[in-house]
């Protein structure tokens, strides 16, 4: 049926003979590849969903065992009710961790959950790399939402430096409108400014842009030196840069003088 459809389409655009056969064969082959690709993606999505359900069952079993141990030693006999949010699980690739966390926090706030339960509820939604980050954390930190949030953001390089690079390198996506692209840029800039801990004022943002320009115009060695010290203001950055420059000029001058002495016959 598909082949006949492409034959008719080829005739409609004026093809005949060998050209018509090649057109129909190529379109049918392309169509089969596309169907195979979609079927593969659907299978992979089902596998991910099954794996997520398996992980959640293992997690619930682990949580139950911890509760039983806690009750057995008498340290905590109170039953903790875990809220299972009606949200889709986080998926690497389609989902952005920072946007997902924002969505989760909004959902939890509107639902009126006590913040002490947020970390456990979020843990039931994590898959892939995010689940690995969560699993590697000590229990005391994994049950602290702010620490879990920080670990997840760091795990996806959603840090001050990460947002700075996103802002510098972002481009409008093929399926993205420029209005959406503009909102994404605003988000990167907002998070970069927040993580840089600059005042939310014109002067604060002005200072941050000056710092960025100084970093961008510096050579690699100086830029790394400045990033490692995380100066809070452009003036502090300039002081560090001048100290770095002076130290290197002095060192280079002493080294040149020493080499000159060694070259004397």
N, C-alpha and C positions, 0 to 999 in steps of 0.2 A: 504493500500500500504506500509506504513512504517513497519507494523508488518511483512508482507511477506518479506520485505527486510532484516529484522533482523533475520528471520528464515533461509533465504538463507545464511546470513553471519555466523550464528551459525553452520550450516552444513559444511561450508567451513573450519571452524576451528576444526571440528571433534566432535561437540556436537550432542546428540540425546536424544530422550525420554524426561523425565522430565527436565533434564538439559537444553535441547534446548528450551523448553517452558519458563522456568524461565529466561533464557538469553534474549529471544525475548521480554518477558513482561517487564523485567527490563530496557532494552534499549528503548523500546517504552515509558515507564513511564518517564525515564530520558529525552528523547527527548521532550516530552510534557511539562515537567517542564522548560526546556531550552527555548522552544518557548514562553511559558507563561511569562517567565522572560524578554525575549527580547521585547515582546509586551508591557509589563508593563513599561519597560524603555522608549520605543518609545512614549507611552501615556504621561509619566511624562515629557519627553522632549518637546512634543507638548504643554502640560499645561504650562511649564516654558516659552516657546516662546510666548504663548498667554498672559501670565501674564506680560511678558516683553513689549509686544506691548501695553497692557493696561496701564502699568506704563508710557510708553513713551507718550501716548496720554494725560494722566493726566499731565505729566510734560510739554508738549507743551502747554496745555491749561493754566497751571499755569504761564508759561513764557509769554504767550500772555496777560493774565490779568495784569501781572506786567508791561508789556510794555504800556498797555492802561492806567494804573494808572499813570505811569511815564509821559506819554504824556499829560494826563489830568491836572496834576499839573504844567506842563511846565518845570519840572526839567530836562527832557531829551527827546527831540522831535526826536532825531536821531534813525532811525530803525537799530537794531542790527541783522545782518545776522548770524544765528547759523549754523556752519558747521556740517553736519551729516556724520560722517566717515563711509566708506564702510568697516567696520570691524565687526566680529561677536561679540555679547554681551559677557561680562565677565560672566563666570559660576563658582560657587563654586564647588570645587572638581577637575574637569578636568583642570582648569586653575590655574596657580600660579600668584598671584597679582603682584609681582615684575616683572616677565617676561611679563605680559600683559601691565603694565605701560611702560616698555621699548619699547615694540612693538608699543604702541600708540604714544609715543614721537617720535619715528623714522618716523612713518607714517605722523604725523602732521608736522614734520620738512620738510620731502620730499615734502609734499603737499603745503608748503609755507604758512601755516596758521599763523596769528599773535597770539602770546602766550596768549593774552587777551581772546581768544576764546577757548583755550584748555579745561579749566575746564567745561564749558557748554557742549562742544562736548563730553567729557569723561562721563559726567553725563548721557547722553542718552544711554550709553552702559552698565551701571551698573545694576546688578540684585542681588537678595539674600541679603546676609550680607553686601556686598559692597554698595548696594542701601540704606540699613538702615543707614550705616555710613554717606553716602552723605546726606540723608534726615534729619539727626539730626544736621547737621552743620548749623550755622547761614549763611544767604545769603552772607554776606560780605566775609566769609571765603570759602564758597562753590564755589564762583566765582574766587577764587585765586588758580591757578593750583598747586603751590608749597605747599600751606596749605592743599589742597584736597589730594594731593599725600602723604603728611606726615600722614594725618588722616587715609588714606586707608592702608598704610604700618603698622601703629600702630595697626589698627583694625585686621590685620592678623598676628600680632606679628612678623613683618619683621623689627625688630629693631636690635641694636647692640647685645643685649642678645639673641634675636631670632635667628640670623644668627650664633652666637657662638654655640648655642644648636644644630642647624641644622648640622653644621660642625662636631660636636662631635658625633651625633647619626645617621648620614645618612648611608644608605646601598644601595647596587646596587639593583634596582627593577627587578622584574621577567621578564618584557618585555624590560628592558634597557640593552644596551651593556655597556661594561666597558669603552669604549671610551666616551660614553655619561655620564656615572657615573663620570668619571674623569673631564669632563667639568662642571658638576653640582657642584662638590667639589670646583673647581676653582672659580665658581661663588659665592658660599657661603663664601669662604675665601676672595675674592675681596670685597664683600659687607660688611663683618665683619670689614675688615681693613678700608674701607671708612667711615663707621659709627663710628668707633673708633677714627677717625680723626688722625691716625698716619701718619707720612711722608711716601711717596711711595718710600721707599729706603730699602736696605737690613737691615740697622740698625733699621728702623722703624718697619719692620715686625719682626725682631729679638726681639725687645723690647715687641711687642705684644704677641709673643709666651711665653716669660718669664712671663708676666702678667697672661696669661691663665694657665700656670703650677702652679703659686702661688695660684691662685683661686682654681684650681682643687685639690691641696694638702691641702688646709685649711679646718678646720672644718666648719660646716654649719653656726654657729654664726658669725665667722670671715668673711666668704665668703659673707654673707648678708651685713655685715658692710661695706666691701670694695665695693660691687656693688652699694650700696646706695650713695657712695661718688664719684664714677666714676673717679678714678685717671687716669691721662693722660699718665703716664710713670710707668715703673716697680719700679724706685727709689721712686716715690711718693707713690706707693702702699706699698712698703716696710716700708716707714716712717709711714704711717697710721697703718699698721699691727703691727709695734713695739709699737706705742702708745696704740693701743688696748690691746696688750699683757701686757704692763706695768701696764695699768689701772686695768686690771683684776687680775694680780698678787698682786697688792697693796690691791685691794678690798678683794680678797680671804684671804690674810694674816691678814688684820684687822678683818675680820669676824671670822677667826679661833681663833684669840687672844681674841675676845669678848666672843666667846663660851667657851673658856677655863676659863675665869674669872667667867662666870656664873656657871660653873661646880664645882668651888671651894666651898667646904663646910665651 
